[in-house]
């Protein structure tokens, strides 16, 4: 049975609108809970909007694959959004150059500590080797993580899950940790978010300040490139 093209376009438009409404509503809820420190991390827009969308997909019996095809235009927008990260980086370029190795060294340290501690956790639990190798890719952006996991004998789809989960946890609890330990320097906050929580952490950094976003973008890029090169050299 051939489905009219107009029906397909209308369905896609409806799901894009639903996704947009879910996120905007989740964002408002997140702002409402701003004065409740212990509650706000759990009302992060990525958590609440995703939960609502999953319930809607279940209610309408719509497969994830079909939902992705309907909202493909949102996926296309990730490209321009990623390129836009260069703007705060360019605006803060003079400060980044001035700091020099004081920026690069923390990123390199984080690039080692984050995967090693994660690997150690699953190693102590006697997880299968391919799961251990997959865990090493958890702090770089999804496309790089999947390719790297595949190159070193890990599980590419599982790498994507680890990366997304890491990003959400970093974006949700990162600001809370900054407050808890009185870390008020935006450069330090950006380096932490970009090095550990990659793109999702960088999205959170944008909401903090331009300086935070610039340092997070730099950390995201350096960590992703170094990790995706070093892991295959060490474990391939």
C-alpha positions as CSV (number, residue, x, y, z in Angstrom):
1,X,0.0,0.0,0.0
2,X,1.4,3.3,-1.1
3,X,1.2,6.1,1.5
4,X,0.6,9.6,0.0
5,X,3.7,11.8,0.3
6,X,1.6,14.5,1.8
7,X,0.7,12.2,4.7
8,X,4.4,11.3,5.2
9,X,5.3,15.0,5.3
10,X,2.5,15.8,7.7
11,X,3.5,12.9,10.0
12,X,7.1,14.1,10.0
13,X,6.1,17.7,10.7
14,X,3.9,16.6,13.6
15,X,6.7,14.6,15.3
16,X,9.2,17.4,14.8
17,X,6.7,19.7,16.5
18,X,6.1,17.2,19.3
19,X,9.9,16.9,19.9
20,X,10.3,20.6,19.9
21,X,7.4,21.1,22.4
22,X,8.7,18.3,24.6
23,X,12.1,20.0,24.8
24,X,10.8,23.5,25.4
25,X,8.5,22.2,28.2
26,X,11.4,20.3,29.7
27,X,13.6,23.4,29.6
28,X,10.9,25.4,31.4
29,X,10.6,22.7,34.1
30,X,14.4,22.8,34.5
31,X,14.3,26.5,35.1
32,X,11.4,26.2,37.5
33,X,13.4,23.8,39.7
34,X,16.5,26.1,39.7
35,X,15.9,26.9,43.4
36,X,15.8,23.2,44.4
37,X,19.5,22.1,44.1
38,X,18.9,18.5,44.8
39,X,15.9,18.2,42.4
40,X,17.2,20.2,39.5
41,X,19.8,17.6,38.2
42,X,17.0,15.1,37.8
43,X,14.8,17.5,35.8
44,X,17.5,18.2,33.1
45,X,15.8,18.7,29.7
46,X,17.7,15.8,28.2
47,X,16.3,13.4,30.8
48,X,12.7,14.6,31.0
49,X,12.2,15.3,27.3
50,X,13.7,11.9,26.4
51,X,11.5,10.1,28.9
52,X,8.3,11.8,27.6
53,X,9.2,11.0,24.0
54,X,9.8,7.4,24.9
55,X,6.4,7.2,26.5
56,X,4.8,8.8,23.4
57,X,6.5,6.4,21.1
58,X,5.3,3.5,23.2
59,X,1.7,4.9,23.3
60,X,1.5,5.4,19.5
61,X,3.4,2.1,18.9
62,X,6.1,3.9,16.8
63,X,9.4,2.3,16.3
64,X,12.6,4.3,17.1
65,X,13.7,3.8,13.5
66,X,10.5,5.4,12.2
67,X,10.8,8.2,14.7
68,X,14.4,8.9,13.5
69,X,13.2,9.0,9.9
70,X,10.4,11.5,10.7
71,X,12.7,13.8,12.7
72,X,15.7,13.5,10.3
73,X,15.8,17.2,9.8
74,X,16.7,17.7,13.4
75,X,19.7,15.3,12.9
76,X,20.8,17.5,9.9
77,X,20.8,20.5,12.1
78,X,23.5,18.9,14.2
79,X,26.1,19.8,11.5
80,X,25.5,23.6,11.6
81,X,25.2,23.4,15.4
82,X,28.6,21.8,15.7
83,X,30.2,24.3,13.3
84,X,28.7,27.1,15.4
85,X,30.9,25.9,18.3
86,X,33.8,27.5,16.5
87,X,32.4,31.0,17.2
88,X,33.0,31.1,21.0
89,X,36.4,29.4,20.3
90,X,37.3,32.1,17.9
91,X,36.2,34.9,20.3
92,X,38.3,33.5,23.1
93,X,41.3,32.6,20.9
94,X,43.6,35.2,22.3
95,X,43.0,33.9,25.9
96,X,43.5,30.3,24.8
97,X,46.8,31.1,23.1
98,X,47.9,33.1,26.1
99,X,47.3,30.2,28.5
100,X,49.1,27.7,26.2
101,X,50.2,24.5,27.9
102,X,48.0,25.3,31.0
103,X,45.0,24.4,28.8
104,X,46.5,21.4,26.9
105,X,47.9,19.6,30.0
106,X,44.6,19.4,31.9
107,X,42.9,18.1,28.8
108,X,45.5,15.4,28.3
109,X,45.3,14.4,31.9
110,X,41.5,14.1,31.7
111,X,41.8,12.1,28.5
112,X,43.8,9.5,30.4
113,X,42.0,9.6,33.8
114,X,38.4,9.4,32.5
115,X,38.7,6.2,30.4
116,X,41.1,4.5,32.7
117,X,38.9,4.8,35.8
118,X,35.9,3.7,33.8
119,X,37.8,0.7,32.4
120,X,39.0,-0.1,35.9
121,X,35.4,-0.3,37.2
122,X,34.3,-2.8,34.6
123,X,37.6,-4.7,34.9
124,X,37.1,-5.2,38.6
125,X,33.6,-6.5,37.9
126,X,35.2,-9.1,35.5
127,X,33.3,-7.8,32.5
128,X,34.0,-9.3,29.0
129,X,37.1,-7.9,27.2
130,X,35.1,-6.3,24.4
131,X,33.0,-4.5,27.0
132,X,36.1,-3.2,28.8
133,X,37.5,-1.9,25.5
134,X,34.2,-0.2,24.6
135,X,34.3,1.6,28.0
136,X,37.6,3.3,27.0
137,X,35.7,5.3,24.4
138,X,33.1,6.8,26.7
139,X,34.4,10.3,26.9
140,X,34.6,11.2,23.2
141,X,31.9,12.2,20.8
142,X,29.6,9.5,19.5
143,X,30.9,9.1,15.8
144,X,34.5,8.9,17.0
145,X,33.6,6.6,19.8
146,X,31.8,4.1,17.6
147,X,34.6,4.0,15.0
148,X,37.3,3.7,17.7
149,X,35.4,1.0,19.5
150,X,35.1,-1.0,16.3
151,X,38.8,-0.5,15.6
152,X,40.0,-1.9,19.0
153,X,37.6,-4.8,19.2
154,X,34.8,-3.1,21.2
155,X,31.1,-2.9,20.5
156,X,30.2,0.2,18.4
157,X,26.5,0.4,19.3
158,X,27.2,0.0,22.9
159,X,29.9,2.7,22.7
160,X,27.2,5.1,21.6
161,X,25.1,4.3,24.7
162,X,28.1,4.8,27.0
163,X,28.9,8.1,25.3
164,X,25.4,9.5,25.5
165,X,25.0,8.3,29.1
166,X,28.3,9.9,30.1
167,X,27.3,13.2,28.4
168,X,24.0,13.3,30.2
169,X,25.5,12.5,33.6
170,X,28.2,15.2,33.1
171,X,25.8,17.8,31.9
172,X,23.3,17.1,34.8
173,X,25.7,16.8,37.7
174,X,28.6,18.9,36.4
175,X,27.2,22.3,37.6
176,X,26.2,20.7,40.9
177,X,29.7,19.5,41.5
178,X,31.1,23.0,40.5
179,X,28.9,24.5,43.2
180,X,29.7,21.9,45.8
181,X,33.5,22.4,45.4
182,X,33.2,26.2,44.7
183,X,34.7,25.9,41.2
184,X,33.8,29.3,39.8
185,X,36.4,29.6,37.1
186,X,34.6,29.3,33.7
187,X,37.7,28.1,32.0
188,X,38.1,25.2,34.4
189,X,34.4,24.4,34.1
190,X,34.6,24.3,30.3
191,X,37.7,22.1,30.3
192,X,36.0,19.6,32.7
193,X,32.7,19.5,30.7
194,X,34.4,19.2,27.3
195,X,37.0,16.6,28.4
196,X,34.6,14.3,30.2
197,X,31.1,15.0,28.9
198,X,32.0,15.8,25.2
199,X,29.3,17.4,23.1
200,X,26.5,17.2,25.6
201,X,28.7,18.8,28.2
202,X,29.7,21.5,25.7
203,X,26.0,22.3,25.1
204,X,25.8,22.8,28.9
205,X,28.9,25.0,28.8
206,X,27.3,27.3,26.3
207,X,24.5,28.1,28.8
208,X,27.1,29.0,31.4
209,X,29.2,31.6,29.4
210,X,31.1,32.1,26.1
211,X,34.4,31.5,27.8
212,X,33.2,28.2,29.3
213,X,31.9,27.2,25.9
214,X,35.2,28.0,24.2
215,X,37.3,25.9,26.6
216,X,34.8,23.1,26.5
217,X,34.9,23.1,22.7
218,X,38.7,23.0,22.7
219,X,38.7,20.1,25.2
220,X,36.1,18.2,23.2
221,X,38.2,18.5,20.0
222,X,41.6,17.6,21.5
223,X,40.3,14.8,23.6
224,X,38.4,13.3,20.8
225,X,41.3,13.4,18.3
226,X,43.9,12.1,20.8
227,X,41.8,9.3,22.1
228,X,40.6,8.1,18.7
229,X,44.3,8.0,17.5
230,X,45.9,6.5,20.6
231,X,43.4,3.7,21.4
232,X,43.8,2.0,18.1
233,X,47.6,2.3,18.3
234,X,47.6,0.7,21.7
235,X,44.9,-2.0,21.4
236,X,44.2,-2.7,17.7
